[in-house]
Amino acid sequence: MEIFQNGRFSTGGPVYQIGVKQADDTYDIKVYDLMTKAQAEAKLVSMGVKSTPAKKPKKAATPKVPDYSNMSKIQLEKLMRKYNIELDRRKSKAALLKEVDAFFSGEWAIS
């Protein structure tokens, strides 16, 4: 059993109930009382159900960084197009490599 939000009070605050999550992501409601989160947590404890910590969302997979140091300007351009980044091949290879480095290190800024 778990606590889940099932609407809002007339004041705008969230309404919580207690139930069991089904395979189709719906809930089989076990306690129909409309409660605040604190009340629902207390009710769950009084029912003898240990609360389980919320699952942490999985981190998004970081893109595998290819070895681009020896790529030509054309290869760099094709690589970055996979990430919807358009490089300006009129720039020097060193300048393009700085842009690619910035992208893969997370310092990329759209200008």
PDB file as gemmi writes it, atoms N, CA and C in Angstrom:
CRYST1    1.000    1.000    1.000  90.00  90.00  90.00 P 1                      
ATOM      1  N   MET A   1       0.844  -1.180   0.000  1.00  0.00           N  
ATOM      2  CA  MET A   1       0.000   0.000   0.000  1.00  0.00           C  
ATOM      3  C   MET A   1       0.878   1.227   0.000  1.00  0.00           C  
ATOM      4  N   GLU A   2       0.336   2.276  -0.566  1.00  0.00           N  
ATOM      5  CA  GLU A   2       1.083   3.512  -0.637  1.00  0.00           C  
ATOM      6  C   GLU A   2       0.144   4.704  -0.664  1.00  0.00           C  
ATOM      7  N   ILE A   3       0.738   5.848  -0.418  1.00  0.00           N  
ATOM      8  CA  ILE A   3      -0.008   7.109  -0.453  1.00  0.00           C  
ATOM      9  C   ILE A   3       0.057   7.633  -1.877  1.00  0.00           C  
ATOM     10  N   PHE A   4      -1.051   8.174  -2.363  1.00  0.00           N  
ATOM     11  CA  PHE A   4      -1.033   8.786  -3.680  1.00  0.00           C  
ATOM     12  C   PHE A   4      -1.950   9.998  -3.683  1.00  0.00           C  
ATOM     13  N   GLN A   5      -1.610  10.976  -4.521  1.00  0.00           N  
ATOM     14  CA  GLN A   5      -2.432  12.182  -4.632  1.00  0.00           C  
ATOM     15  C   GLN A   5      -3.595  11.874  -5.545  1.00  0.00           C  
ATOM     16  N   ASN A   6      -4.781  12.242  -5.087  1.00  0.00           N  
ATOM     17  CA  ASN A   6      -5.987  11.950  -5.859  1.00  0.00           C  
ATOM     18  C   ASN A   6      -6.882  13.183  -5.897  1.00  0.00           C  
ATOM     19  N   GLY A   7      -6.375  14.281  -6.403  1.00  0.00           N  
ATOM     20  CA  GLY A   7      -7.168  15.487  -6.532  1.00  0.00           C  
ATOM     21  C   GLY A   7      -6.690  16.604  -5.623  1.00  0.00           C  
ATOM     22  N   ARG A   8      -7.577  17.604  -5.450  1.00  0.00           N  
ATOM     23  CA  ARG A   8      -7.246  18.770  -4.632  1.00  0.00           C  
ATOM     24  C   ARG A   8      -8.455  19.159  -3.785  1.00  0.00           C  
ATOM     25  N   PHE A   9      -8.145  19.713  -2.598  1.00  0.00           N  
ATOM     26  CA  PHE A   9      -9.191  20.270  -1.748  1.00  0.00           C  
ATOM     27  C   PHE A   9      -9.696  21.563  -2.394  1.00  0.00           C  
ATOM     28  N   SER A  10     -10.816  22.080  -1.918  1.00  0.00           N  
ATOM     29  CA  SER A  10     -11.346  23.335  -2.456  1.00  0.00           C  
ATOM     30  C   SER A  10     -10.397  24.502  -2.195  1.00  0.00           C  
ATOM     31  N   THR A  11      -9.510  24.350  -1.222  1.00  0.00           N  
ATOM     32  CA  THR A  11      -8.527  25.392  -0.929  1.00  0.00           C  
ATOM     33  C   THR A  11      -7.350  25.345  -1.896  1.00  0.00           C  
ATOM     34  N   GLY A  12      -7.277  24.307  -2.698  1.00  0.00           N  
ATOM     35  CA  GLY A  12      -6.193  24.170  -3.657  1.00  0.00           C  
ATOM     36  C   GLY A  12      -5.113  23.195  -3.217  1.00  0.00           C  
ATOM     37  N   GLY A  13      -5.127  22.796  -1.938  1.00  0.00           N  
ATOM     38  CA  GLY A  13      -4.130  21.853  -1.440  1.00  0.00           C  
ATOM     39  C   GLY A  13      -4.375  20.457  -1.973  1.00  0.00           C  
ATOM     40  N   PRO A  14      -3.335  19.655  -2.095  1.00  0.00           N  
ATOM     41  CA  PRO A  14      -3.494  18.298  -2.628  1.00  0.00           C  
ATOM     42  C   PRO A  14      -4.225  17.368  -1.662  1.00  0.00           C  
ATOM     43  N   VAL A  15      -5.015  16.460  -2.218  1.00  0.00           N  
ATOM     44  CA  VAL A  15      -5.745  15.445  -1.459  1.00  0.00           C  
ATOM     45  C   VAL A  15      -5.016  14.117  -1.646  1.00  0.00           C  
ATOM     46  N   TYR A  16      -4.808  13.416  -0.531  1.00  0.00           N  
ATOM     47  CA  TYR A  16      -4.136  12.121  -0.586  1.00  0.00           C  
ATOM     48  C   TYR A  16      -5.062  11.023  -0.096  1.00  0.00           C  
ATOM     49  N   GLN A  17      -4.871   9.827  -0.672  1.00  0.00           N  
ATOM     50  CA  GLN A  17      -5.573   8.638  -0.243  1.00  0.00           C  
ATOM     51  C   GLN A  17      -4.562   7.500  -0.186  1.00  0.00           C  
ATOM     52  N   ILE A  18      -4.994   6.354   0.317  1.00  0.00           N  
ATOM     53  CA  ILE A  18      -4.115   5.200   0.448  1.00  0.00           C  
ATOM     54  C   ILE A  18      -4.683   4.068  -0.387  1.00  0.00           C  
ATOM     55  N   GLY A  19      -3.800   3.422  -1.154  1.00  0.00           N  
ATOM     56  CA  GLY A  19      -4.257   2.333  -1.996  1.00  0.00           C  
ATOM     57  C   GLY A  19      -3.105   1.497  -2.498  1.00  0.00           C  
ATOM     58  N   VAL A  20      -3.439   0.568  -3.380  1.00  0.00           N  
ATOM     59  CA  VAL A  20      -2.458  -0.329  -3.978  1.00  0.00           C  
ATOM     60  C   VAL A  20      -2.412  -0.030  -5.471  1.00  0.00           C  
ATOM     61  N   LYS A  21      -1.206   0.186  -5.981  1.00  0.00           N  
ATOM     62  CA  LYS A  21      -1.048   0.503  -7.398  1.00  0.00           C  
ATOM     63  C   LYS A  21      -1.205  -0.767  -8.231  1.00  0.00           C  
ATOM     64  N   GLN A  22      -2.032  -0.675  -9.253  1.00  0.00           N  
ATOM     65  CA  GLN A  22      -2.295  -1.797 -10.152  1.00  0.00           C  
ATOM     66  C   GLN A  22      -1.319  -1.781 -11.321  1.00  0.00           C  
ATOM     67  N   ALA A  23      -1.301  -2.836 -12.085  1.00  0.00           N  
ATOM     68  CA  ALA A  23      -0.395  -2.957 -13.226  1.00  0.00           C  
ATOM     69  C   ALA A  23      -0.662  -1.890 -14.285  1.00  0.00           C  
ATOM     70  N   ASP A  24      -1.898  -1.430 -14.380  1.00  0.00           N  
ATOM     71  CA  ASP A  24      -2.235  -0.420 -15.392  1.00  0.00           C  
ATOM     72  C   ASP A  24      -2.079   1.010 -14.869  1.00  0.00           C  
ATOM     73  N   ASP A  25      -1.332   1.182 -13.767  1.00  0.00           N  
ATOM     74  CA  ASP A  25      -1.041   2.475 -13.135  1.00  0.00           C  
ATOM     75  C   ASP A  25      -2.263   3.142 -12.505  1.00  0.00           C  
ATOM     76  N   THR A  26      -3.345   2.408 -12.290  1.00  0.00           N  
ATOM     77  CA  THR A  26      -4.472   2.919 -11.516  1.00  0.00           C  
ATOM     78  C   THR A  26      -4.308   2.414 -10.088  1.00  0.00           C  
ATOM     79  N   TYR A  27      -5.128   2.927  -9.180  1.00  0.00           N  
ATOM     80  CA  TYR A  27      -5.031   2.524  -7.784  1.00  0.00           C  
ATOM     81  C   TYR A  27      -6.312   1.843  -7.326  1.00  0.00           C  
ATOM     82  N   ASP A  28      -6.143   0.793  -6.542  1.00  0.00           N  
ATOM     83  CA  ASP A  28      -7.242   0.152  -5.831  1.00  0.00           C  
ATOM     84  C   ASP A  28      -7.256   0.838  -4.471  1.00  0.00           C  
ATOM     85  N   ILE A  29      -8.213   1.736  -4.262  1.00  0.00           N  
ATOM     86  CA  ILE A  29      -8.238   2.559  -3.045  1.00  0.00           C  
ATOM     87  C   ILE A  29      -8.634   1.701  -1.857  1.00  0.00           C  
ATOM     88  N   LYS A  30      -7.825   1.770  -0.797  1.00  0.00           N  
ATOM     89  CA  LYS A  30      -8.088   1.029   0.437  1.00  0.00           C  
ATOM     90  C   LYS A  30      -8.643   1.935   1.524  1.00  0.00           C  
ATOM     91  N   VAL A  31      -8.193   3.189   1.577  1.00  0.00           N  
ATOM     92  CA  VAL A  31      -8.695   4.156   2.546  1.00  0.00           C  
ATOM     93  C   VAL A  31      -9.245   5.332   1.749  1.00  0.00           C  
ATOM     94  N   TYR A  32     -10.573   5.508   1.800  1.00  0.00           N  
ATOM     95  CA  TYR A  32     -11.231   6.519   0.988  1.00  0.00           C  
ATOM     96  C   TYR A  32     -11.208   7.915   1.607  1.00  0.00           C  
ATOM     97  N   ASP A  33     -10.788   8.024   2.879  1.00  0.00           N  
ATOM     98  CA  ASP A  33     -10.764   9.326   3.539  1.00  0.00           C  
ATOM     99  C   ASP A  33      -9.897  10.296   2.745  1.00  0.00           C  
ATOM    100  N   LEU A  34     -10.340  11.549   2.645  1.00  0.00           N  
ATOM    101  CA  LEU A  34      -9.550  12.581   1.990  1.00  0.00           C  
ATOM    102  C   LEU A  34      -8.627  13.185   3.039  1.00  0.00           C  
ATOM    103  N   MET A  35      -7.308  13.119   2.813  1.00  0.00           N  
ATOM    104  CA  MET A  35      -6.343  13.512   3.833  1.00  0.00           C  
ATOM    105  C   MET A  35      -5.254  14.395   3.244  1.00  0.00           C  
ATOM    106  N   THR A  36      -4.603  15.139   4.150  1.00  0.00           N  
ATOM    107  CA  THR A  36      -3.382  15.828   3.761  1.00  0.00           C  
ATOM    108  C   THR A  36      -2.284  14.777   3.713  1.00  0.00           C  
ATOM    109  N   LYS A  37      -1.133  15.150   3.223  1.00  0.00           N  
ATOM    110  CA  LYS A  37      -0.040  14.187   3.129  1.00  0.00           C  
ATOM    111  C   LYS A  37       0.382  13.711   4.513  1.00  0.00           C  
ATOM    112  N   ALA A  38       0.457  14.622   5.475  1.00  0.00           N  
ATOM    113  CA  ALA A  38       0.849  14.251   6.836  1.00  0.00           C  
ATOM    114  C   ALA A  38      -0.174  13.286   7.443  1.00  0.00           C  
ATOM    115  N   GLN A  39      -1.458  13.561   7.224  1.00  0.00           N  
ATOM    116  CA  GLN A  39      -2.492  12.679   7.752  1.00  0.00           C  
ATOM    117  C   GLN A  39      -2.407  11.292   7.096  1.00  0.00           C  
ATOM    118  N   ALA A  40      -2.173  11.265   5.806  1.00  0.00           N  
ATOM    119  CA  ALA A  40      -2.087   9.990   5.095  1.00  0.00           C  
ATOM    120  C   ALA A  40      -0.879   9.186   5.570  1.00  0.00           C  
ATOM    121  N   GLU A  41       0.248   9.867   5.797  1.00  0.00           N  
ATOM    122  CA  GLU A  41       1.439   9.168   6.286  1.00  0.00           C  
ATOM    123  C   GLU A  41       1.189   8.593   7.678  1.00  0.00           C  
ATOM    124  N   ALA A  42       0.525   9.386   8.545  1.00  0.00           N  
ATOM    125  CA  ALA A  42       0.214   8.910   9.890  1.00  0.00           C  
ATOM    126  C   ALA A  42      -0.745   7.726   9.832  1.00  0.00           C  
ATOM    127  N   LYS A  43      -1.728   7.784   8.964  1.00  0.00           N  
ATOM    128  CA  LYS A  43      -2.695   6.693   8.814  1.00  0.00           C  
ATOM    129  C   LYS A  43      -1.989   5.425   8.330  1.00  0.00           C  
ATOM    130  N   LEU A  44      -1.075   5.572   7.404  1.00  0.00           N  
ATOM    131  CA  LEU A  44      -0.329   4.432   6.885  1.00  0.00           C  
ATOM    132  C   LEU A  44       0.483   3.773   7.992  1.00  0.00           C  
ATOM    133  N   VAL A  45       1.116   4.591   8.841  1.00  0.00           N  
ATOM    134  CA  VAL A  45       1.899   4.063   9.964  1.00  0.00           C  
ATOM    135  C   VAL A  45       0.974   3.365  10.960  1.00  0.00           C  
ATOM    136  N   SER A  46      -0.193   3.966  11.238  1.00  0.00           N  
ATOM    137  CA  SER A  46      -1.127   3.353  12.190  1.00  0.00           C  
ATOM    138  C   SER A  46      -1.685   2.032  11.674  1.00  0.00           C  
ATOM    139  N   MET A  47      -1.651   1.842  10.366  1.00  0.00           N  
ATOM    140  CA  MET A  47      -2.107   0.593   9.767  1.00  0.00           C  
ATOM    141  C   MET A  47      -0.999  -0.458   9.799  1.00  0.00           C  
ATOM    142  N   GLY A  48       0.194  -0.075  10.248  1.00  0.00           N  
ATOM    143  CA  GLY A  48       1.298  -1.013  10.345  1.00  0.00           C  
ATOM    144  C   GLY A  48       2.083  -1.171   9.052  1.00  0.00           C  
ATOM    145  N   VAL A  49       1.890  -0.246   8.118  1.00  0.00           N  
ATOM    146  CA  VAL A  49       2.613  -0.311   6.849  1.00  0.00           C  
ATOM    147  C   VAL A  49       3.842   0.578   6.960  1.00  0.00           C  
ATOM    148  N   LYS A  50       4.983  -0.009   6.698  1.00  0.00           N  
ATOM    149  CA  LYS A  50       6.212   0.779   6.717  1.00  0.00           C  
ATOM    150  C   LYS A  50       6.295   1.563   5.424  1.00  0.00           C  
ATOM    151  N   SER A  51       6.595   2.833   5.561  1.00  0.00           N  
ATOM    152  CA  SER A  51       6.710   3.644   4.353  1.00  0.00           C  
ATOM    153  C   SER A  51       8.025   3.333   3.667  1.00  0.00           C  
ATOM    154  N   THR A  52       7.965   3.243   2.369  1.00  0.00           N  
ATOM    155  CA  THR A  52       9.172   3.004   1.591  1.00  0.00           C  
ATOM    156  C   THR A  52       9.616   4.327   1.004  1.00  0.00           C  
ATOM    157  N   PRO A  53      10.913   4.585   1.015  1.00  0.00           N  
ATOM    158  CA  PRO A  53      11.375   5.843   0.440  1.00  0.00           C  
ATOM    159  C   PRO A  53      11.069   5.900  -1.045  1.00  0.00           C  
ATOM    160  N   ALA A  54      10.797   7.093  -1.522  1.00  0.00           N  
ATOM    161  CA  ALA A  54      10.482   7.258  -2.933  1.00  0.00           C  
ATOM    162  C   ALA A  54      11.683   6.856  -3.772  1.00  0.00           C  
ATOM    163  N   LYS A  55      11.396   6.223  -4.879  1.00  0.00           N  
ATOM    164  CA  LYS A  55      12.473   5.804  -5.770  1.00  0.00           C  
ATOM    165  C   LYS A  55      13.085   7.032  -6.416  1.00  0.00           C  
ATOM    166  N   LYS A  56      14.405   7.045  -6.436  1.00  0.00           N  
ATOM    167  CA  LYS A  56      15.088   8.147  -7.089  1.00  0.00           C  
ATOM    168  C   LYS A  56      15.032   7.908  -8.587  1.00  0.00           C  
ATOM    169  N   PRO A  57      14.739   8.949  -9.341  1.00  0.00           N  
ATOM    170  CA  PRO A  57      14.716   8.757 -10.788  1.00  0.00           C  
ATOM    171  C   PRO A  57      16.114   8.432 -11.302  1.00  0.00           C  
ATOM    172  N   LYS A  58      16.143   7.589 -12.286  1.00  0.00           N  
ATOM    173  CA  LYS A  58      17.426   7.218 -12.863  1.00  0.00           C  
ATOM    174  C   LYS A  58      17.998   8.420 -13.607  1.00  0.00           C  
ATOM    175  N   LYS A  59      19.288   8.570 -13.481  1.00  0.00           N  
ATOM    176  CA  LYS A  59      19.945   9.654 -14.195  1.00  0.00           C  
ATOM    177  C   LYS A  59      19.939   9.328 -15.682  1.00  0.00           C  
ATOM    178  N   ALA A  60      19.770  10.364 -16.455  1.00  0.00           N  
ATOM    179  CA  ALA A  60      19.804  10.178 -17.901  1.00  0.00           C  
ATOM    180  C   ALA A  60      21.211   9.756 -18.298  1.00  0.00           C  
ATOM    181  N   ALA A  61      21.274   8.840 -19.192  1.00  0.00           N  
ATOM    182  CA  ALA A  61      22.570   8.351 -19.634  1.00  0.00           C  
ATOM    183  C   ALA A  61      23.308   9.470 -20.353  1.00  0.00           C  
ATOM    184  N   THR A  62      24.523   9.691 -19.935  1.00  0.00           N  
ATOM    185  CA  THR A  62      25.317  10.703 -20.607  1.00  0.00           C  
ATOM    186  C   THR A  62      25.805  10.131 -21.925  1.00  0.00           C  
ATOM    187  N   PRO A  63      25.857  10.965 -22.932  1.00  0.00           N  
ATOM    188  CA  PRO A  63      26.273  10.432 -24.225  1.00  0.00           C  
ATOM    189  C   PRO A  63      27.704   9.934 -24.162  1.00  0.00           C  
ATOM    190  N   LYS A  64      27.938   8.801 -24.803  1.00  0.00           N  
ATOM    191  CA  LYS A  64      29.291   8.254 -24.855  1.00  0.00           C  
ATOM    192  C   LYS A  64      30.128   9.217 -25.691  1.00  0.00           C  
ATOM    193  N   VAL A  65      31.205   9.666 -25.101  1.00  0.00           N  
ATOM    194  CA  VAL A  65      32.036  10.654 -25.762  1.00  0.00           C  
ATOM    195  C   VAL A  65      32.980   9.936 -26.718  1.00  0.00           C  
ATOM    196  N   PRO A  66      32.817  10.197 -27.999  1.00  0.00           N  
ATOM    197  CA  PRO A  66      33.706   9.564 -28.966  1.00  0.00           C  
ATOM    198  C   PRO A  66      35.081  10.242 -28.941  1.00  0.00           C  
ATOM    199  N   ASP A  67      36.071   9.559 -29.452  1.00  0.00           N  
ATOM    200  CA  ASP A  67      37.403  10.152 -29.572  1.00  0.00           C  
ATOM    201  C   ASP A  67      37.383  11.038 -30.814  1.00  0.00           C  
ATOM    202  N   TYR A  68      37.238  12.313 -30.614  1.00  0.00           N  
ATOM    203  CA  TYR A  68      37.086  13.244 -31.729  1.00  0.00           C  
ATOM    204  C   TYR A  68      38.340  14.077 -31.973  1.00  0.00           C  
ATOM    205  N   SER A  69      39.385  13.875 -31.184  1.00  0.00           N  
ATOM    206  CA  SER A  69      40.572  14.722 -31.304  1.00  0.00           C  
ATOM    207  C   SER A  69      41.265  14.593 -32.661  1.00  0.00           C  
ATOM    208  N   ASN A  70      41.151  13.449 -33.310  1.00  0.00           N  
ATOM    209  CA  ASN A  70      41.805  13.255 -34.607  1.00  0.00           C  
ATOM    210  C   ASN A  70      40.837  13.339 -35.780  1.00  0.00           C  
ATOM    211  N   MET A  71      39.617  13.790 -35.541  1.00  0.00           N  
ATOM    212  CA  MET A  71      38.640  13.891 -36.622  1.00  0.00           C  
ATOM    213  C   MET A  71      38.903  15.134 -37.470  1.00  0.00           C  
ATOM    214  N   SER A  72      38.498  15.045 -38.701  1.00  0.00           N  
ATOM    215  CA  SER A  72      38.588  16.210 -39.587  1.00  0.00           C  
ATOM    216  C   SER A  72      37.439  17.161 -39.260  1.00  0.00           C  
ATOM    217  N   LYS A  73      37.489  18.343 -39.843  1.00  0.00           N  
ATOM    218  CA  LYS A  73      36.426  19.324 -39.606  1.00  0.00           C  
ATOM    219  C   LYS A  73      35.076  18.775 -40.103  1.00  0.00           C  
ATOM    220  N   ILE A  74      35.084  18.082 -41.229  1.00  0.00           N  
ATOM    221  CA  ILE A  74      33.850  17.506 -41.775  1.00  0.00           C  
ATOM    222  C   ILE A  74      33.319  16.426 -40.833  1.00  0.00           C  
ATOM    223  N   GLN A  75      34.211  15.584 -40.310  1.00  0.00           N  
ATOM    224  CA  GLN A  75      33.786  14.537 -39.373  1.00  0.00           C  
ATOM    225  C   GLN A  75      33.241  15.150 -38.091  1.00  0.00           C  
ATOM    226  N   LEU A  76      33.866  16.218 -37.614  1.00  0.00           N  
ATOM    227  CA  LEU A  76      33.356  16.899 -36.416  1.00  0.00           C  
ATOM    228  C   LEU A  76      31.955  17.447 -36.669  1.00  0.00           C  
ATOM    229  N   GLU A  77      31.764  18.030 -37.846  1.00  0.00           N  
ATOM    230  CA  GLU A  77      30.465  18.580 -38.197  1.00  0.00           C  
ATOM    231  C   GLU A  77      29.397  17.477 -38.207  1.00  0.00           C  
ATOM    232  N   LYS A  78      29.709  16.340 -38.810  1.00  0.00           N  
ATOM    233  CA  LYS A  78      28.757  15.220 -38.860  1.00  0.00           C  
ATOM    234  C   LYS A  78      28.464  14.680 -37.459  1.00  0.00           C  
ATOM    235  N   LEU A  79      29.505  14.581 -36.644  1.00  0.00           N  
ATOM    236  CA  LEU A  79      29.323  14.102 -35.271  1.00  0.00           C  
ATOM    237  C   LEU A  79      28.363  15.002 -34.506  1.00  0.00           C  
ATOM    238  N   MET A  80      28.574  16.299 -34.564  1.00  0.00           N  
ATOM    239  CA  MET A  80      27.768  17.222 -33.770  1.00  0.00           C  
ATOM    240  C   MET A  80      26.351  17.352 -34.301  1.00  0.00           C  
ATOM    241  N   ARG A  81      26.144  17.074 -35.575  1.00  0.00           N  
ATOM    242  CA  ARG A  81      24.779  17.090 -36.112  1.00  0.00           C  
ATOM    243  C   ARG A  81      23.918  16.015 -35.455  1.00  0.00           C  
ATOM    244  N   LYS A  82      24.551  14.930 -34.994  1.00  0.00           N  
ATOM    245  CA  LYS A  82      23.804  13.890 -34.273  1.00  0.00           C  
ATOM    246  C   LYS A  82      23.203  14.442 -32.990  1.00  0.00           C  
ATOM    247  N   TYR A  83      23.798  15.516 -32.453  1.00  0.00           N  
ATOM    248  CA  TYR A  83      23.324  16.153 -31.221  1.00  0.00           C  
ATOM    249  C   TYR A  83      22.612  17.467 -31.521  1.00  0.00           C  
ATOM    250  N   ASN A  84      22.212  17.655 -32.779  1.00  0.00           N  
ATOM    251  CA  ASN A  84      21.518  18.865 -33.223  1.00  0.00           C  
ATOM    252  C   ASN A  84      22.336  20.128 -33.005  1.00  0.00           C  
ATOM    253  N   ILE A  85      23.635  20.013 -33.155  1.00  0.00           N  
ATOM    254  CA  ILE A  85      24.542  21.138 -33.044  1.00  0.00           C  
ATOM    255  C   ILE A  85      25.162  21.365 -34.415  1.00  0.00           C  
ATOM    256  N   GLU A  86      25.083  22.573 -34.893  1.00  0.00           N  
ATOM    257  CA  GLU A  86      25.658  22.910 -36.196  1.00  0.00           C  
ATOM    258  C   GLU A  86      26.956  23.666 -35.975  1.00  0.00           C  
ATOM    259  N   LEU A  87      28.049  23.120 -36.487  1.00  0.00           N  
ATOM    260  CA  LEU A  87      29.353  23.776 -36.391  1.00  0.00           C  
ATOM    261  C   LEU A  87      29.603  24.600 -37.647  1.00  0.00           C  
ATOM    262  N   ASP A  88      30.376  25.638 -37.492  1.00  0.00           N  
ATOM    263  CA  ASP A  88      30.745  26.501 -38.607  1.00  0.00           C  
ATOM    264  C   ASP A  88      32.142  26.093 -39.075  1.00  0.00           C  
ATOM    265  N   ARG A  89      32.212  25.379 -40.189  1.00  0.00           N  
ATOM    266  CA  ARG A  89      33.496  24.873 -40.667  1.00  0.00           C  
ATOM    267  C   ARG A  89      34.430  25.964 -41.153  1.00  0.00           C  
ATOM    268  N   ARG A  90      33.958  27.191 -41.228  1.00  0.00           N  
ATOM    269  CA  ARG A  90      34.856  28.281 -41.602  1.00  0.00           C  
ATOM    270  C   ARG A  90      35.841  28.586 -40.481  1.00  0.00           C  
ATOM    271  N   LYS A  91      35.506  28.146 -39.261  1.00  0.00           N  
ATOM    272  CA  LYS A  91      36.392  28.336 -38.114  1.00  0.00           C  
ATOM    273  C   LYS A  91      37.547  27.344 -38.198  1.00  0.00           C  
ATOM    274  N   SER A  92      38.590  27.617 -37.445  1.00  0.00           N  
ATOM    275  CA  SER A  92      39.743  26.713 -37.422  1.00  0.00           C  
ATOM    276  C   SER A  92      39.355  25.410 -36.720  1.00  0.00           C  
ATOM    277  N   LYS A  93      40.127  24.376 -36.983  1.00  0.00           N  
ATOM    278  CA  LYS A  93      39.866  23.093 -36.338  1.00  0.00           C  
ATOM    279  C   LYS A  93      39.999  23.227 -34.824  1.00  0.00           C  
ATOM    280  N   ALA A  94      40.965  24.011 -34.358  1.00  0.00           N  
ATOM    281  CA  ALA A  94      41.151  24.220 -32.919  1.00  0.00           C  
ATOM    282  C   ALA A  94      39.912  24.863 -32.297  1.00  0.00           C  
ATOM    283  N   ALA A  95      39.308  25.820 -32.995  1.00  0.00           N  
ATOM    284  CA  ALA A  95      38.099  26.479 -32.482  1.00  0.00           C  
ATOM    285  C   ALA A  95      36.930  25.496 -32.440  1.00  0.00           C  
ATOM    286  N   LEU A  96      36.831  24.659 -33.477  1.00  0.00           N  
ATOM    287  CA  LEU A  96      35.761  23.653 -33.503  1.00  0.00           C  
ATOM    288  C   LEU A  96      35.952  22.643 -32.375  1.00  0.00           C  
ATOM    289  N   LEU A  97      37.196  22.234 -32.143  1.00  0.00           N  
ATOM    290  CA  LEU A  97      37.466  21.293 -31.052  1.00  0.00           C  
ATOM    291  C   LEU A  97      37.103  21.894 -29.696  1.00  0.00           C  
ATOM    292  N   LYS A  98      37.319  23.196 -29.524  1.00  0.00           N  
ATOM    293  CA  LYS A  98      36.917  23.855 -28.267  1.00  0.00           C  
ATOM    294  C   LYS A  98      35.408  23.791 -28.090  1.00  0.00           C  
ATOM    295  N   GLU A  99      34.656  23.997 -29.160  1.00  0.00           N  
ATOM    296  CA  GLU A  99      33.196  23.925 -29.091  1.00  0.00           C  
ATOM    297  C   GLU A  99      32.733  22.509 -28.753  1.00  0.00           C  
ATOM    298  N   VAL A 100      33.356  21.525 -29.387  1.00  0.00           N  
ATOM    299  CA  VAL A 100      32.994  20.127 -29.133  1.00  0.00           C  
ATOM    300  C   VAL A 100      33.347  19.765 -27.688  1.00  0.00           C  
ATOM    301  N   ASP A 101      34.529  20.195 -27.228  1.00  0.00           N  
ATOM    302  CA  ASP A 101      34.923  19.966 -25.834  1.00  0.00           C  
ATOM    303  C   ASP A 101      33.906  20.574 -24.881  1.00  0.00           C  
ATOM    304  N   ALA A 102      33.484  21.792 -25.162  1.00  0.00           N  
ATOM    305  CA  ALA A 102      32.514  22.472 -24.301  1.00  0.00           C  
ATOM    306  C   ALA A 102      31.195  21.710 -24.258  1.00  0.00           C  
ATOM    307  N   PHE A 103      30.763  21.186 -25.394  1.00  0.00           N  
ATOM    308  CA  PHE A 103      29.510  20.432 -25.440  1.00  0.00           C  
ATOM    309  C   PHE A 103      29.596  19.185 -24.582  1.00  0.00           C  
ATOM    310  N   PHE A 104      30.642  18.401 -24.774  1.00  0.00           N  
ATOM    311  CA  PHE A 104      30.742  17.128 -24.058  1.00  0.00           C  
ATOM    312  C   PHE A 104      31.102  17.289 -22.591  1.00  0.00           C  
ATOM    313  N   SER A 105      31.633  18.446 -22.202  1.00  0.00           N  
ATOM    314  CA  SER A 105      31.940  18.669 -20.782  1.00  0.00           C  
ATOM    315  C   SER A 105      30.764  19.314 -20.055  1.00  0.00           C  
ATOM    316  N   GLY A 106      29.686  19.636 -20.788  1.00  0.00           N  
ATOM    317  CA  GLY A 106      28.506  20.225 -20.159  1.00  0.00           C  
ATOM    318  C   GLY A 106      28.565  21.730 -20.039  1.00  0.00           C  
ATOM    319  N   GLU A 107      29.536  22.348 -20.635  1.00  0.00           N  
ATOM    320  CA  GLU A 107      29.680  23.801 -20.553  1.00  0.00           C  
ATOM    321  C   GLU A 107      29.131  24.497 -21.799  1.00  0.00           C  
ATOM    322  N   TRP A 108      28.378  23.789 -22.595  1.00  0.00           N  
ATOM    323  CA  TRP A 108      27.862  24.301 -23.847  1.00  0.00           C  
ATOM    324  C   TRP A 108      26.881  25.421 -23.572  1.00  0.00           C  
ATOM    325  N   ALA A 109      27.067  26.531 -24.257  1.00  0.00           N  
ATOM    326  CA  ALA A 109      26.152  27.666 -24.141  1.00  0.00           C  
ATOM    327  C   ALA A 109      25.687  28.036 -25.527  1.00  0.00           C  
ATOM    328  N   ILE A 110      24.381  28.172 -25.682  1.00  0.00           N  
ATOM    329  CA  ILE A 110      23.833  28.552 -26.978  1.00  0.00           C  
ATOM    330  C   ILE A 110      24.055  30.043 -27.149  1.00  0.00           C  
ATOM    331  N   SER A 111      24.643  30.419 -28.256  1.00  0.00           N  
ATOM    332  CA  SER A 111      24.890  31.842 -28.497  1.00  0.00           C  
ATOM    333  C   SER A 111      24.088  32.344 -29.657  1.00  0.00           C  
TER     334      SER A 111                                                      
END                                                                             
